[in-house]
Amino acid sequence: MTTFGRFIKSEREKKEWTQTEFGAKIGINSSAISRIENGTQKFSKSKLSLLAELFEVSLQHITDLFFADKFANEAFKNKCSNDIFNVAKENVEYLRNKNTSQGKLEL
């Protein structure tokens, strides 16, 4: 696995775009692209759809990578154990089941 910034850099390089070219396509200046790729600046959530389109990958994949990176960084900064990932997975399943069961209407 890699960071979201490294993912962006890898995909940009596969397209053979410079940071300036990519920045023009996504609406971010090249110095900000550099900071995003090296992890010192966060990528904007509002641009995920455009990023998926430019890289020709699913929005779900981009969204998953984006939030996984955010979650991993928070867990690392707060010195959480690896158990946090299992707990988070269980919480997501609970929320999905809760929302599904609340949506059912029996007549």
ZADO-733733 format. One record per atom (N, C-alpha, C, O): residue number from 1; residue in one letter; atom name; x, y, z. Coordinates in nm, 2 decimals. Layout:
% residues N
<NUM 'A' 'CA' <X Y Z>> ...
***
This chain:
% residues 107
<1 'M' 'N' <0.08 -0.12 0.00>> <1 'M' 'CA' <0.00 0.00 0.00>> <1 'M' 'C' <0.09 0.12 0.00>> <1 'M' 'O' <0.21 0.12 0.04>> <2 'T' 'N' <0.03 0.23 -0.04>> <2 'T' 'CA' <0.11 0.36 -0.05>> <2 'T' 'C' <0.02 0.47 0.00>> <2 'T' 'O' <-0.10 0.45 0.02>> <3 'T' 'N' <0.08 0.59 0.01>> <3 'T' 'CA' <0.00 0.70 0.05>> <3 'T' 'C' <-0.08 0.76 -0.07>> <3 'T' 'O' <-0.05 0.72 -0.18>> <4 'F' 'N' <-0.18 0.84 -0.04>> <4 'F' 'CA' <-0.26 0.89 -0.14>> <4 'F' 'C' <-0.18 0.98 -0.24>> <4 'F' 'O' <-0.19 0.98 -0.36>> <5 'G' 'N' <-0.08 1.06 -0.18>> <5 'G' 'CA' <0.00 1.14 -0.26>> <5 'G' 'C' <0.09 1.06 -0.35>> <5 'G' 'O' <0.11 1.10 -0.47>> <6 'R' 'N' <0.14 0.95 -0.30>> <6 'R' 'CA' <0.23 0.87 -0.39>> <6 'R' 'C' <0.14 0.80 -0.50>> <6 'R' 'O' <0.19 0.78 -0.61>> <7 'F' 'N' <0.02 0.77 -0.47>> <7 'F' 'CA' <-0.07 0.71 -0.57>> <7 'F' 'C' <-0.09 0.82 -0.68>> <7 'F' 'O' <-0.08 0.78 -0.80>> <8 'I' 'N' <-0.12 0.94 -0.64>> <8 'I' 'CA' <-0.13 1.05 -0.74>> <8 'I' 'C' <-0.01 1.06 -0.83>> <8 'I' 'O' <-0.02 1.07 -0.95>> <9 'K' 'N' <0.11 1.06 -0.76>> <9 'K' 'CA' <0.23 1.08 -0.84>> <9 'K' 'C' <0.25 0.96 -0.94>> <9 'K' 'O' <0.28 0.98 -1.05>> <10 'S' 'N' <0.22 0.84 -0.89>> <10 'S' 'CA' <0.24 0.72 -0.98>> <10 'S' 'C' <0.14 0.73 -1.10>> <10 'S' 'O' <0.18 0.70 -1.21>> <11 'E' 'N' <0.02 0.76 -1.07>> <11 'E' 'CA' <-0.08 0.77 -1.18>> <11 'E' 'C' <-0.05 0.89 -1.28>> <11 'E' 'O' <-0.07 0.87 -1.40>> <12 'R' 'N' <0.00 1.00 -1.22>> <12 'R' 'CA' <0.04 1.11 -1.31>> <12 'R' 'C' <0.15 1.07 -1.40>> <12 'R' 'O' <0.15 1.10 -1.52>> <13 'E' 'N' <0.25 1.00 -1.34>> <13 'E' 'CA' <0.36 0.96 -1.42>> <13 'E' 'C' <0.33 0.86 -1.53>> <13 'E' 'O' <0.38 0.85 -1.63>> <14 'K' 'N' <0.23 0.77 -1.50>> <14 'K' 'CA' <0.18 0.67 -1.60>> <14 'K' 'C' <0.12 0.75 -1.72>> <14 'K' 'O' <0.14 0.70 -1.83>> <15 'K' 'N' <0.06 0.86 -1.69>> <15 'K' 'CA' <0.00 0.94 -1.80>> <15 'K' 'C' <0.11 1.03 -1.87>> <15 'K' 'O' <0.08 1.09 -1.97>> <16 'E' 'N' <0.23 1.03 -1.81>> <16 'E' 'CA' <0.34 1.11 -1.86>> <16 'E' 'C' <0.31 1.26 -1.86>> <16 'E' 'O' <0.35 1.33 -1.94>> <17 'W' 'N' <0.24 1.30 -1.75>> <17 'W' 'CA' <0.21 1.44 -1.73>> <17 'W' 'C' <0.31 1.50 -1.63>> <17 'W' 'O' <0.34 1.43 -1.53>> <18 'T' 'N' <0.35 1.62 -1.66>> <18 'T' 'CA' <0.44 1.69 -1.56>> <18 'T' 'C' <0.34 1.74 -1.45>> <18 'T' 'O' <0.22 1.73 -1.46>> <19 'Q' 'N' <0.40 1.78 -1.34>> <19 'Q' 'CA' <0.32 1.84 -1.23>> <19 'Q' 'C' <0.24 1.96 -1.28>> <19 'Q' 'O' <0.12 1.98 -1.24>> <20 'T' 'N' <0.30 2.04 -1.37>> <20 'T' 'CA' <0.23 2.16 -1.42>> <20 'T' 'C' <0.12 2.12 -1.51>> <20 'T' 'O' <0.01 2.17 -1.50>> <21 'E' 'N' <0.14 2.02 -1.60>> <21 'E' 'CA' <0.03 1.97 -1.69>> <21 'E' 'C' <-0.09 1.91 -1.60>> <21 'E' 'O' <-0.20 1.94 -1.63>> <22 'F' 'N' <-0.05 1.83 -1.51>> <22 'F' 'CA' <-0.16 1.77 -1.42>> <22 'F' 'C' <-0.23 1.87 -1.34>> <22 'F' 'O' <-0.35 1.87 -1.33>> <23 'G' 'N' <-0.15 1.97 -1.29>> <23 'G' 'CA' <-0.21 2.08 -1.21>> <23 'G' 'C' <-0.31 2.16 -1.29>> <23 'G' 'O' <-0.42 2.19 -1.24>> <24 'A' 'N' <-0.28 2.18 -1.42>> <24 'A' 'CA' <-0.37 2.26 -1.51>> <24 'A' 'C' <-0.50 2.18 -1.53>> <24 'A' 'O' <-0.61 2.24 -1.54>> <25 'K' 'N' <-0.49 2.05 -1.54>> <25 'K' 'CA' <-0.61 1.96 -1.56>> <25 'K' 'C' <-0.70 1.95 -1.44>> <25 'K' 'O' <-0.82 1.95 -1.45>> <26 'I' 'N' <-0.64 1.96 -1.32>> <26 'I' 'CA' <-0.72 1.94 -1.20>> <26 'I' 'C' <-0.74 2.07 -1.13>> <26 'I' 'O' <-0.82 2.08 -1.03>> <27 'G' 'N' <-0.68 2.18 -1.17>> <27 'G' 'CA' <-0.70 2.31 -1.12>> <27 'G' 'C' <-0.63 2.34 -0.99>> <27 'G' 'O' <-0.68 2.41 -0.90>> <28 'I' 'N' <-0.50 2.29 -0.99>> <28 'I' 'CA' <-0.41 2.31 -0.87>> <28 'I' 'C' <-0.28 2.35 -0.93>> <28 'I' 'O' <-0.23 2.29 -1.02>> <29 'N' 'N' <-0.21 2.45 -0.86>> <29 'N' 'CA' <-0.08 2.49 -0.92>> <29 'N' 'C' <0.03 2.38 -0.89>> <29 'N' 'O' <0.01 2.29 -0.80>> <30 'S' 'N' <0.13 2.38 -0.97>> <30 'S' 'CA' <0.23 2.28 -0.96>> <30 'S' 'C' <0.30 2.26 -0.83>> <30 'S' 'O' <0.34 2.15 -0.79>> <31 'S' 'N' <0.32 2.37 -0.76>> <31 'S' 'CA' <0.39 2.36 -0.63>> <31 'S' 'C' <0.30 2.29 -0.53>> <31 'S' 'O' <0.34 2.22 -0.44>> <32 'A' 'N' <0.16 2.31 -0.54>> <32 'A' 'CA' <0.07 2.24 -0.45>> <32 'A' 'C' <0.07 2.09 -0.49>> <32 'A' 'O' <0.06 2.01 -0.40>> <33 'I' 'N' <0.08 2.06 -0.62>> <33 'I' 'CA' <0.09 1.92 -0.66>> <33 'I' 'C' <0.21 1.85 -0.60>> <33 'I' 'O' <0.20 1.74 -0.55>> <34 'S' 'N' <0.32 1.92 -0.60>> <34 'S' 'CA' <0.44 1.87 -0.54>> <34 'S' 'C' <0.42 1.84 -0.39>> <34 'S' 'O' <0.46 1.73 -0.34>> <35 'R' 'N' <0.36 1.93 -0.32>> <35 'R' 'CA' <0.33 1.91 -0.18>> <35 'R' 'C' <0.24 1.80 -0.15>> <35 'R' 'O' <0.25 1.73 -0.06>> <36 'I' 'N' <0.14 1.79 -0.24>> <36 'I' 'CA' <0.04 1.68 -0.23>> <36 'I' 'C' <0.11 1.54 -0.25>> <36 'I' 'O' <0.09 1.45 -0.17>> <37 'E' 'N' <0.19 1.54 -0.35>> <37 'E' 'CA' <0.26 1.41 -0.38>> <37 'E' 'C' <0.36 1.37 -0.27>> <37 'E' 'O' <0.38 1.25 -0.25>> <38 'N' 'N' <0.42 1.47 -0.20>> <38 'N' 'CA' <0.52 1.43 -0.10>> <38 'N' 'C' <0.46 1.43 0.04>> <38 'N' 'O' <0.52 1.41 0.14>> <39 'G' 'N' <0.32 1.45 0.05>> <39 'G' 'CA' <0.25 1.44 0.17>> <39 'G' 'C' <0.25 1.55 0.27>> <39 'G' 'O' <0.20 1.54 0.38>> <40 'T' 'N' <0.30 1.67 0.22>> <40 'T' 'CA' <0.29 1.79 0.31>> <40 'T' 'C' <0.17 1.87 0.29>> <40 'T' 'O' <0.15 1.97 0.37>> <41 'Q' 'N' <0.09 1.84 0.19>> <41 'Q' 'CA' <-0.04 1.91 0.17>> <41 'Q' 'C' <-0.14 1.80 0.14>> <41 'Q' 'O' <-0.12 1.71 0.07>> <42 'K' 'N' <-0.26 1.82 0.19>> <42 'K' 'CA' <-0.37 1.73 0.16>> <42 'K' 'C' <-0.44 1.76 0.03>> <42 'K' 'O' <-0.45 1.88 -0.01>> <43 'F' 'N' <-0.49 1.66 -0.03>> <43 'F' 'CA' <-0.57 1.67 -0.15>> <43 'F' 'C' <-0.72 1.71 -0.11>> <43 'F' 'O' <-0.76 1.66 -0.01>> <44 'S' 'N' <-0.78 1.79 -0.19>> <44 'S' 'CA' <-0.92 1.83 -0.16>> <44 'S' 'C' <-1.02 1.72 -0.20>> <44 'S' 'O' <-1.02 1.67 -0.31>> <45 'K' 'N' <-1.10 1.69 -0.10>> <45 'K' 'CA' <-1.21 1.59 -0.12>> <45 'K' 'C' <-1.30 1.63 -0.24>> <45 'K' 'O' <-1.35 1.54 -0.31>> <46 'S' 'N' <-1.32 1.76 -0.26>> <46 'S' 'CA' <-1.41 1.81 -0.37>> <46 'S' 'C' <-1.36 1.77 -0.51>> <46 'S' 'O' <-1.43 1.78 -0.60>> <47 'K' 'N' <-1.23 1.74 -0.52>> <47 'K' 'CA' <-1.17 1.71 -0.65>> <47 'K' 'C' <-1.16 1.56 -0.68>> <47 'K' 'O' <-1.10 1.52 -0.78>> <48 'L' 'N' <-1.22 1.47 -0.59>> <48 'L' 'CA' <-1.20 1.33 -0.61>> <48 'L' 'C' <-1.27 1.28 -0.74>> <48 'L' 'O' <-1.21 1.19 -0.80>> <49 'S' 'N' <-1.38 1.33 -0.77>> <49 'S' 'CA' <-1.45 1.29 -0.89>> <49 'S' 'C' <-1.37 1.32 -1.02>> <49 'S' 'O' <-1.36 1.24 -1.11>> <50 'L' 'N' <-1.32 1.44 -1.02>> <50 'L' 'CA' <-1.23 1.48 -1.13>> <50 'L' 'C' <-1.11 1.40 -1.14>> <50 'L' 'O' <-1.06 1.36 -1.25>> <51 'L' 'N' <-1.05 1.37 -1.03>> <51 'L' 'CA' <-0.93 1.28 -1.02>> <51 'L' 'C' <-0.96 1.15 -1.08>> <51 'L' 'O' <-0.88 1.09 -1.16>> <52 'A' 'N' <-1.07 1.09 -1.04>> <52 'A' 'CA' <-1.11 0.95 -1.09>> <52 'A' 'C' <-1.12 0.96 -1.24>> <52 'A' 'O' <-1.08 0.87 -1.31>> <53 'E' 'N' <-1.18 1.06 -1.29>> <53 'E' 'CA' <-1.20 1.08 -1.43>> <53 'E' 'C' <-1.07 1.09 -1.51>> <53 'E' 'O' <-1.05 1.03 -1.61>> <54 'L' 'N' <-0.98 1.18 -1.46>> <54 'L' 'CA' <-0.85 1.20 -1.52>> <54 'L' 'C' <-0.77 1.07 -1.52>> <54 'L' 'O' <-0.70 1.04 -1.62>> <55 'F' 'N' <-0.77 1.00 -1.41>> <55 'F' 'CA' <-0.69 0.88 -1.40>> <55 'F' 'C' <-0.76 0.75 -1.46>> <55 'F' 'O' <-0.70 0.64 -1.46>> <56 'E' 'N' <-0.89 0.77 -1.50>> <56 'E' 'CA' <-0.97 0.66 -1.55>> <56 'E' 'C' <-0.98 0.54 -1.46>> <56 'E' 'O' <-0.96 0.43 -1.50>> <57 'V' 'N' <-1.01 0.57 -1.33>> <57 'V' 'CA' <-1.04 0.47 -1.23>> <57 'V' 'C' <-1.17 0.50 -1.17>> <57 'V' 'O' <-1.22 0.62 -1.18>> <58 'S' 'N' <-1.23 0.41 -1.10>> <58 'S' 'CA' <-1.36 0.43 -1.04>> <58 'S' 'C' <-1.35 0.53 -0.93>> <58 'S' 'O' <-1.25 0.54 -0.85>> <59 'L' 'N' <-1.46 0.61 -0.91>> <59 'L' 'CA' <-1.47 0.70 -0.80>> <59 'L' 'C' <-1.46 0.63 -0.67>> <59 'L' 'O' <-1.40 0.68 -0.57>> <60 'Q' 'N' <-1.52 0.51 -0.66>> <60 'Q' 'CA' <-1.51 0.43 -0.54>> <60 'Q' 'C' <-1.37 0.40 -0.50>> <60 'Q' 'O' <-1.33 0.41 -0.38>> <61 'H' 'N' <-1.29 0.36 -0.60>> <61 'H' 'CA' <-1.15 0.33 -0.57>> <61 'H' 'C' <-1.07 0.45 -0.52>> <61 'H' 'O' <-1.00 0.45 -0.42>> <62 'I' 'N' <-1.09 0.57 -0.58>> <62 'I' 'CA' <-1.03 0.69 -0.54>> <62 'I' 'C' <-1.07 0.73 -0.40>> <62 'I' 'O' <-0.99 0.77 -0.32>> <63 'T' 'N' <-1.20 0.72 -0.38>> <63 'T' 'CA' <-1.26 0.76 -0.25>> <63 'T' 'C' <-1.20 0.67 -0.14>> <63 'T' 'O' <-1.16 0.71 -0.03>> <64 'D' 'N' <-1.20 0.54 -0.16>> <64 'D' 'CA' <-1.14 0.44 -0.07>> <64 'D' 'C' <-0.99 0.47 -0.03>> <64 'D' 'O' <-0.96 0.47 0.08>> <65 'L' 'N' <-0.91 0.50 -0.14>> <65 'L' 'CA' <-0.77 0.54 -0.11>> <65 'L' 'C' <-0.76 0.66 -0.03>> <65 'L' 'O' <-0.68 0.67 0.06>> <66 'F' 'N' <-0.84 0.76 -0.07>> <66 'F' 'CA' <-0.84 0.89 0.00>> <66 'F' 'C' <-0.86 0.88 0.15>> <66 'F' 'O' <-0.79 0.93 0.23>> <67 'F' 'N' <-0.97 0.81 0.18>> <67 'F' 'CA' <-1.01 0.80 0.32>> <67 'F' 'C' <-0.93 0.70 0.40>> <67 'F' 'O' <-0.90 0.72 0.52>> <68 'A' 'N' <-0.88 0.60 0.33>> <68 'A' 'CA' <-0.79 0.50 0.40>> <68 'A' 'C' <-0.66 0.57 0.44>> <68 'A' 'O' <-0.61 0.55 0.55>> <69 'D' 'N' <-0.61 0.66 0.35>> <69 'D' 'CA' <-0.49 0.74 0.38>> <69 'D' 'C' <-0.52 0.83 0.50>> <69 'D' 'O' <-0.43 0.84 0.59>> <70 'K' 'N' <-0.63 0.90 0.50>> <70 'K' 'CA' <-0.67 0.99 0.62>> <70 'K' 'C' <-0.67 0.91 0.75>> <70 'K' 'O' <-0.62 0.95 0.85>> <71 'F' 'N' <-0.74 0.80 0.74>> <71 'F' 'CA' <-0.76 0.71 0.86>> <71 'F' 'C' <-0.63 0.66 0.91>> <71 'F' 'O' <-0.60 0.66 1.03>> <72 'A' 'N' <-0.54 0.61 0.82>> <72 'A' 'CA' <-0.41 0.56 0.86>> <72 'A' 'C' <-0.33 0.67 0.92>> <72 'A' 'O' <-0.26 0.65 1.02>> <73 'N' 'N' <-0.33 0.79 0.87>> <73 'N' 'CA' <-0.25 0.90 0.92>> <73 'N' 'C' <-0.30 0.94 1.06>> <73 'N' 'O' <-0.22 0.96 1.15>> <74 'E' 'N' <-0.43 0.94 1.08>> <74 'E' 'CA' <-0.48 0.97 1.21>> <74 'E' 'C' <-0.45 0.86 1.32>> <74 'E' 'O' <-0.41 0.89 1.43>> <75 'A' 'N' <-0.46 0.74 1.27>> <75 'A' 'CA' <-0.42 0.63 1.36>> <75 'A' 'C' <-0.28 0.63 1.40>> <75 'A' 'O' <-0.24 0.61 1.52>> <76 'F' 'N' <-0.19 0.66 1.30>> <76 'F' 'CA' <-0.05 0.67 1.33>> <76 'F' 'C' <-0.02 0.79 1.42>> <76 'F' 'O' <0.06 0.78 1.52>> <77 'K' 'N' <-0.07 0.91 1.39>> <77 'K' 'CA' <-0.05 1.03 1.48>> <77 'K' 'C' <-0.09 1.01 1.62>> <77 'K' 'O' <-0.03 1.06 1.71>> <78 'N' 'N' <-0.20 0.93 1.64>> <78 'N' 'CA' <-0.25 0.91 1.77>> <78 'N' 'C' <-0.20 0.78 1.84>> <78 'N' 'O' <-0.25 0.74 1.94>> <79 'K' 'N' <-0.10 0.72 1.78>> <79 'K' 'CA' <-0.04 0.60 1.83>> <79 'K' 'C' <-0.14 0.49 1.87>> <79 'K' 'O' <-0.13 0.43 1.97>> <80 'C' 'N' <-0.23 0.47 1.78>> <80 'C' 'CA' <-0.33 0.37 1.79>> <80 'C' 'C' <-0.27 0.23 1.76>> <80 'C' 'O' <-0.17 0.22 1.68>> <81 'S' 'N' <-0.32 0.13 1.82>> <81 'S' 'CA' <-0.27 -0.01 1.79>> <81 'S' 'C' <-0.33 -0.05 1.66>> <81 'S' 'O' <-0.43 0.01 1.61>> <82 'N' 'N' <-0.29 -0.16 1.61>> <82 'N' 'CA' <-0.34 -0.22 1.49>> <82 'N' 'C' <-0.49 -0.27 1.51>> <82 'N' 'O' <-0.56 -0.29 1.41>> <83 'D' 'N' <-0.53 -0.29 1.63>> <83 'D' 'CA' <-0.66 -0.33 1.66>> <83 'D' 'C' <-0.77 -0.23 1.61>> <83 'D' 'O' <-0.88 -0.26 1.59>> <84 'I' 'N' <-0.72 -0.10 1.60>> <84 'I' 'CA' <-0.82 0.00 1.56>> <84 'I' 'C' <-0.88 -0.03 1.42>> <84 'I' 'O' <-0.99 0.01 1.40>> <85 'F' 'N' <-0.80 -0.10 1.34>> <85 'F' 'CA' <-0.85 -0.13 1.20>> <85 'F' 'C' <-0.96 -0.23 1.21>> <85 'F' 'O' <-1.06 -0.22 1.13>> <86 'N' 'N' <-0.95 -0.33 1.30>> <86 'N' 'CA' <-1.06 -0.43 1.32>> <86 'N' 'C' <-1.18 -0.36 1.38>> <86 'N' 'O' <-1.29 -0.39 1.34>> <87 'V' 'N' <-1.16 -0.28 1.47>> <87 'V' 'CA' <-1.27 -0.21 1.54>> <87 'V' 'C' <-1.34 -0.12 1.43>> <87 'V' 'O' <-1.47 -0.12 1.43>> <88 'A' 'N' <-1.27 -0.05 1.35>> <88 'A' 'CA' <-1.33 0.04 1.25>> <88 'A' 'C' <-1.41 -0.05 1.15>> <88 'A' 'O' <-1.52 -0.01 1.11>> <89 'K' 'N' <-1.36 -0.16 1.11>> <89 'K' 'CA' <-1.43 -0.25 1.02>> <89 'K' 'C' <-1.56 -0.29 1.08>> <89 'K' 'O' <-1.66 -0.30 1.01>> <90 'E' 'N' <-1.55 -0.33 1.21>> <90 'E' 'CA' <-1.68 -0.38 1.28>> <90 'E' 'C' <-1.78 -0.26 1.29>> <90 'E' 'O' <-1.90 -0.28 1.27>> <91 'N' 'N' <-1.73 -0.14 1.31>> <91 'N' 'CA' <-1.82 -0.02 1.32>> <91 'N' 'C' <-1.88 0.01 1.19>> <91 'N' 'O' <-2.00 0.04 1.18>> <92 'V' 'N' <-1.81 -0.01 1.08>> <92 'V' 'CA' <-1.87 0.02 0.95>> <92 'V' 'C' <-1.97 -0.09 0.92>> <92 'V' 'O' <-2.08 -0.05 0.87>> <93 'E' 'N' <-1.95 -0.21 0.95>> <93 'E' 'CA' <-2.05 -0.32 0.93>> <93 'E' 'C' <-2.17 -0.29 1.01>> <93 'E' 'O' <-2.28 -0.31 0.96>> <94 'Y' 'N' <-2.15 -0.25 1.13>> <94 'Y' 'CA' <-2.27 -0.22 1.22>> <94 'Y' 'C' <-2.35 -0.10 1.16>> <94 'Y' 'O' <-2.47 -0.11 1.15>> <95 'L' 'N' <-2.28 0.00 1.11>> <95 'L' 'CA' <-2.35 0.12 1.05>> <95 'L' 'C' <-2.43 0.08 0.93>> <95 'L' 'O' <-2.54 0.12 0.90>> <96 'R' 'N' <-2.37 -0.01 0.84>> <96 'R' 'CA' <-2.43 -0.06 0.72>> <96 'R' 'C' <-2.56 -0.14 0.76>> <96 'R' 'O' <-2.66 -0.11 0.70>> <97 'N' 'N' <-2.54 -0.23 0.85>> <97 'N' 'CA' <-2.66 -0.31 0.89>> <97 'N' 'C' <-2.77 -0.23 0.96>> <97 'N' 'O' <-2.89 -0.25 0.93>> <98 'K' 'N' <-2.73 -0.13 1.04>> <98 'K' 'CA' <-2.82 -0.04 1.10>> <98 'K' 'C' <-2.90 0.03 1.00>> <98 'K' 'O' <-3.03 0.04 1.01>> <99 'N' 'N' <-2.83 0.09 0.90>> <99 'N' 'CA' <-2.90 0.17 0.80>> <99 'N' 'C' <-2.99 0.08 0.71>> <99 'N' 'O' <-3.09 0.13 0.66>> <100 'T' 'N' <-2.95 -0.04 0.68>> <100 'T' 'CA' <-3.02 -0.13 0.60>> <100 'T' 'C' <-3.15 -0.17 0.67>> <100 'T' 'O' <-3.26 -0.17 0.61>> <101 'S' 'N' <-3.14 -0.21 0.80>> <101 'S' 'CA' <-3.25 -0.26 0.87>> <101 'S' 'C' <-3.35 -0.14 0.90>> <101 'S' 'O' <-3.47 -0.17 0.91>> <102 'Q' 'N' <-3.30 -0.02 0.92>> <102 'Q' 'CA' <-3.39 0.09 0.94>> <102 'Q' 'C' <-3.47 0.13 0.81>> <102 'Q' 'O' <-3.58 0.18 0.82>> <103 'G' 'N' <-3.41 0.09 0.70>> <103 'G' 'CA' <-3.48 0.12 0.57>> <103 'G' 'C' <-3.59 0.02 0.53>> <103 'G' 'O' <-3.66 0.05 0.44>> <104 'K' 'N' <-3.60 -0.09 0.60>> <104 'K' 'CA' <-3.70 -0.19 0.58>> <104 'K' 'C' <-3.83 -0.15 0.64>> <104 'K' 'O' <-3.84 -0.11 0.75>> <105 'L' 'N' <-3.94 -0.17 0.56>> <105 'L' 'CA' <-4.07 -0.14 0.61>> <105 'L' 'C' <-4.16 -0.26 0.59>> <105 'L' 'O' <-4.18 -0.30 0.47>> <106 'E' 'N' <-4.21 -0.32 0.69>> <106 'E' 'CA' <-4.29 -0.44 0.68>> <106 'E' 'C' <-4.44 -0.40 0.69>> <106 'E' 'O' <-4.47 -0.33 0.79>> <107 'L' 'N' <-4.52 -0.45 0.60>> <107 'L' 'CA' <-4.66 -0.42 0.60>> <107 'L' 'C' <-4.74 -0.54 0.64>> <107 'L' 'O' <-4.86 -0.53 0.65>> 
***
